[in-house]
Amino acid sequence: MKIVILGAGRVGASVAESLVSEQNDITVIDTDGVRLAELQDRLDLRTVVGNAAQPSTLRAAGADDADMVIATTQSDETNLVACHLAAQVFNVPTRIARVRGADFQDNPELVGEGAFSVDHLIVPEKTVTDYVAKLVEFPEALQVLEFAGGAASLIAVRAHAGGLLVGKPIREIKSHIPQIDSRIVAIFRGEGAVYPDGDTLIEPGDEVFVLAATEHIRTVMVELRKMDKPVRRVMLAGGGRIGMRLARRLADHIDVRIIEPDVRRCEQLAAELPSNVLVLNGDATDEDLLEEESVGEMDLFCALTSDDEDNIMSSLLAKKMGARRVIALINRRAYADLVEGGKIDIAIVPAQATIGELLAHVRRGDVAAVHSLRRGAAEALEAIAHGDPRSSKVVGRRIEQLDLPPGTTIGAIVRQAPGNRSEVIVAHHDTVIEPEDHVIVFVANKRMIPRVEKLFQVGVGFF
């Protein structure tokens, strides 16, 4: 696929890195030649220096025969104008734009056909807010991912000594909870992946990805670790777009406090947020302020500023002072890899949290959802099976008959049941895939993604 990416910032660079490894033809446009040179030194792609909202720049990048334009510059206006040009001047089939301004987010009619010609809007702040909100709902989890409209969930937890299944083979999970069907699709131990089978032993410290119907996920988690108390008190460091969104999201059932250093922003937050949200003017790395506001009594401390160092330091300080769990927003992936799992419980890289939403529109075949795992090391996707046994490589076949690439696991199938109800079927070797099944696939090695995509593409005989 020929893809033109506009903007070589963190999101654009992450998208380019993910897609170039899958043998796509990638061209990146940015006004910063130094940044493009650094990107080209690392990745096998083309670069064009220029303004992405100008037809001449898009033409130089190959928009005339591009399959997709992904606009991720820092300017909403540039992204929207570029998508409009891509549609009207170059007839690019698919246009995706990242936007941050509330005016564009709240008025979707501005971005469809006849307006800015955007096929899909990506709102990073909303994606990150949803991500953190799920971690509040499941305080034991490292990552919570939903499929098929929330019918199934893939949840990552750190196995703790004392968990019912820890130190035991995976096959025993069925005897512990015989009434619930679940599947451990992957285990990461240290820096490496362990491909689980029935004899695999779960060790303390393992990062375990378990898939089940959403309604049963808490019961399954008990097998791996002790459950934490529900989150009732949250302190947020940073009252930017994400901090404001998250505070508004949590305020109706959680005690929320926001620390924001800018006085004018504090006034805006106090005016726009529910009255039960306490807005504090100050520095989240100020030990006296944290002590005065009882950070040690907090169930969760979230550092959400735009400064990585401040987020790391305030999170470390909050943890030292007694906060039960801390989450830090960290833009640099290298920093996140260094600090997560130590004093900082979870490090969220916004670009990686957003990339799955983009990839869902890039994947070949009918892919309803894509989630990036372990900051891009692995991927879970929801592919819809179309066709019949003659035109499809998956429909009408048992799981054991599929030519799955190495490191690829089909964890579950979500099937439409009578009464417009979604039925979650945990996949076994003899499970047969039917037309329109939503198949949840875990891919440990991202280089195998093109083979997975081809597996779910419908042959010409279907038409």
N, C-alpha and C positions, 0 to 999 in steps of 0.2 A: 504494500500500500504506500502511495506517495503522500506524505503529510508535511504541511508547512506549519511550523510552530512560531507564533509571534510572541517575542519576549524571552530573554534568556535568564530571567530571575530564578528564584528557587523553584517555583512551580514549573515554569517552562523547562528548566534544566532537568528536573526530576522526570517530567514526562518524556523528554528527549532520551534520557538515559534508559528509561524503561522500554521505550519503543524501539530504539536502535538495536537493542540486544535481541530483538525478535525479527530481525532482517527486514525492517521497513526502510523505505527511502525517506530520510528526514532532512529537512532544511529549516534552519532557525534564523529568524530575523531579529535584530536588536540594534539600537542606536549606539551601544557601547562596544566598540571594536575589540577592546582588551578582554572584556568578558566573553565575547564570541571566540576569540583566539584560545582562551583557556579551555572553553568547552570543546573546541575542535581538537585540542591536544589530547583530550581524554576519550573522545568518542568519534566513531566513524560516521560523520555527517557533514553536510554543507552548511555554510553560514553566509548571510548577506547583511551588510551594515546599511541601515537606513530606517526611515519612518514607515512602520507597518501600515499606516493609514493612507499611503500614497500608492496609486496604481503602478507606477514604475518600479517601486520596490517589490511589490507582490509579483509583478511579471518577472523580475530578475530572480525571484525565489522559485519560479516554476509554477505559479498559480494557474497558468493556462491548462495544465493537465494534472493538477493535484486532485486527489480523492477527498482530502479533508484539510480544513484550516482550523487550528486550535489557537485562539487568541488569549494570551495570558499576561499581557503587559500590565504595568501598574496603573494604566489609565483606562477607566471604563469607556470613555468616549472613543479612544483609539481602538479598543477591542470591538466595539459595536460598529464603528465606521468600516473597519477592516472586514468584518463579516459581511456587511452590506455590499462592499466592493467585490468580495469574493463570490457572492451570489449573482449580483447584477452584471458585473463586468467579465468575470472569469468562469461563471457557471460551475463553481466548485460544489459538488453534491452535498457535503456535510460541513456545517459551520458551528463551532463551539466557542463560546465566549465566557471568560471569567469576569464577573462584576462584583463590586463591593458597595456601591452607593445604594441606599435604601430606595431612592426614587425608581431605579430600574428594577430592583427586586420586587417592589410592591406594585408595579404596573407591568405585568407580563405581556399585555397587549402591545407594548412598545417594542418587543423583541421578536415577534413572529413574522411570518410572511407579510409583506406589505409595509412593514416598519423597518427594522434593522436586519431582517432576514436571518436571525439566529435560530438554529435548530435546537440547541440545548444551552441553558444557562448554568454556569457553575458558580456557586456562592461559597467561597472557602470558609467564611466566618460561620455560616449556618452548618456546614459539614463538621467543623471542629466542635461547635456547640453540641450538636447531636452526639458526637463521639464521647465528649465528656459527660453529658447527661446520662448516657448508658452506663458509664463507669460509676456514676452516683447511684444508679438503680441497682447495680451489681457490685458492691464495694469489694468483693473478693477477686474480681476479674482484672486481667491485664488488658483484655480487648474483648469487645462484644460486637458481633456482626450479625445482621439479620438478613434473611432470605425469604423470597416468596411472600412479600408483604408482611413480614413478621411472623409467619407460620413456623419457621425453623430458625434456630440460632446456633452460631458457631462461637464458642466462648473459650478464651485462653485463660488458664489459671496456673499459678505456681504451686506445684505439689508440695505439701508440707508433711513432715514426719508426724505420724499420728492419724493421717488420713486413712480411711478404711481400706483403700486400694493401694496405698503407697507401700512398696516392697513386695507387691503381689503381682501375678501375671494379669494382663488385661482381660483375659477370658472370664475372670471371676466377677467382673462387673455385673454380668447377667444374673449370677446367683445372689448378689447383694440386692439388686433392684429388679426382680424378674418381671414386674408389671410394666417396666419402662424400657423402651428400645432406644439405645444411644450408640454412638460410634466415636471412638478416639481416632481421629484421622491423621494426627501428627504429634510427634514429641520432639522438642528441641532441648538438647542437653549440652550446656555450654554454648559453643559456637556452631555445633553440628546438628544435623537432623537425624533422628532415629525413625526408621520406617517401621511402624508398629504392626505386630501380628498378635495372635492370641497368647503367645509365650513371652511377649515383651514385658519386662518388669518395670514398673514406674518407680523412679528413685526420687528422694527428696531434692527439691530444687529444679526438677524438670518443668519445662514450660509445656503444658499439655493442652492441645486443641481438641475440644469435645463437641460433637454435633448432636442435637436432639430437637424434638419439638419444643418450641419456646416455653410452653406451659410446664414442661418437665425439667427445665435446665437447672433450676435450683436443687432439685433432688439429686441430679447427677453430680453436681459440684460438691455435695457433701461427701461423696466417695473419695474426693481428692484432697480436701482440706476442711478445716473448721470454718464455719460460717461467721462472718463478722456481724456486728450490730448494724442496724440500718443507719444510714446517714441522716442526721438531724440538724447538724450545725456545720456551715461551710463558710470559709473565709477566702475571698478572691483578691489576689494582688493584681491590680490593673483594671481600669474601668473603660477600656477601649471597646471596639465593636463586639469582640467575643465576650468580654466581661459583662457588658450590658445585656447581651442576648442570654447568657447563661443565668445571670441574676434574675431576669424576667421569667425564665423557664422554671427556675427552682423556687421562686418566692412563695408560691401558693401552699407549699407543704414543707419547706425547709427554712430555718433561720439563716439568713444570708448577710454577710458583711463584705463590703468592698473597700479596699485601700487604694486610693488614687492620688498621685502627687500634684496634679494640676487643679488649681482651685476652680477655674471656670468649668472644667469637665466635671468636677464634683457637683457643682450647682446644676449642671445639665442632668447628671445622673439622678440627683435628688428630686428633680422636677419630673422626670420621665418614668422612673421606676416605681413600683408599688411602695406604699408608705412604710411597710414593715421591713424593707431593705435598708440596713444601716450603711450610710456612705461616710467614709472617713478620709479626711485629707491628710496625707502623710506618705512616708517612704516604707515600703514593705520589708526593707532590709534594716529597719530601725528596731533594735531589740526591745527598747523601752516601750515603743508603740505596740509591738506584738504582745508583750507581757501585759500591758494595760488592757488590751482587748481580748485577753484570755485565749491566746492561740493554742495553749496546751489543752484546752477543752474542746477543740475543734475535731470533728470527725474527718474533715477533709480540708486541706489547704491547696488551692490551685493558683499557681503563678502564671499569669496570662498576659504579661506586658510584652512589648516588642523587643525587649533587650534580653538576650540569652543569659548573659552573666548575672543580671539582676534576678532573673527567674531561678537560676540555679542557686544563687546565694540565699535568696529569701526562702526557697524550699528547704534547703539544708538547715537554715536557722529555725524554721517552723518545726521541722522534724526533731531537732535537738531540744526544742522547748516543749515537746510533748504532743504535737499534732498527730493524730492516729495514722493518717495517710496523706501523702503529698503527691501532687501531680505538677509537672513543670512543662510549659510550652517552650520547645527549643527548636529554633530554625536550622541550626547546623546539625546534620545527622551524626557527625563524628562526636560532637559533644553529647548528644543523646545516648549514643552507644556506650560512652564512658560512664555516665552517671546512673543510668537506669538499673534498677535491681539492687542498688546499694542503699544509701540513705534516702534517695529519691525513688519512690515506688514505681512511678510511670512517667516516662518522658514522651511527649507527643510532638512529632514533627509535622507541622501543618501541611507542608507540601505532600508528604506521604499519606496523610489522612484524606487529602483532596484527590489524589491521583486515581483512586479506585473509581470515583464518580466519572472521571474523564475516560478511563479505560473501558467502562461499560459501553461507551459509544464508539470505541475504536475496534473492539473485538469483532472478528468476522463471525458470521453465523448469528443467530438470535440470542444475544446475551443480555439478560435482564439486570444483572448486578455483578460487580467485580469488587473485591476487597483485597487491599494490599496487606500482607502479614509480615511481621517482624521487619518493618521499615523497608519493604520491597524485596526481601529475600525470597518470599513465597507468595502465592496468590490463591484466593478462593473465588470461584466464579459460579454463577447460576446460569446455566445454558438451557434453552428450551428445545426439546426434541421435536422436530417436524418430519413430515413425510410418512413413508410406510417402509416395510422391510426391503422393498426393491430400490427405493431412492435414498434411504438413510443407512448410515453405518451403525446406528445405535438402536433405532426403533425395532421392536420385535425380537431383540436379542437379550440374552442373559448377561449380567455384568462380566462373568468369567469368559464370555465370548468376545468381548471388546478388545481391540488392539490399543490398550492404554500405554502411553509412554512411561518410561521408568520414573518412579517417584510421584506418580499420579494416582489419586484415590477418589473413587466416587463414594461420597459419604452418605448421601440421602437423596430421596426423590420426593418432591411435593406434587401430589396429584389432586386434581379437582374431583371431589366426591359429590354424591347427590346432595341437593339442598344448598348448593353453592358453598360447600365447606371444603377446606383444604386438608388433605390427609398427608401426614408426614410419614414416609416409609424409609426406615433406615436400610441402606443398601447391603445386601449379602451377595454371595457369589451367584446365587440362582435367581436373583431379582430380575424381572423382565421389564425393560423400558417401553412405555407405551407412548403413542403420539400425544404431544402437548404436555408431557411431563416436564417439570422444572427439575433439572438434574444439578445437584450441588457437587462441584468437582474441586478437590484440593490438589494444587500443583506445587510440589516442593522445589522443583527446578524450573525457573521461569523460561529457560531456553526451550522447554517442552511445550510452551503455550501454543505456537503455531500448529503443532500436531494435534493438540486438543481441539483447537478451532476447526481444523479440517474434519475431525471426527464428527462434529455436529453440523457441518454444512450439508445441505440437501442437494442431492444429485439432480441433473437435468431431467431425469425421468419423472420427478415429482410434478413438474410443470406440464 
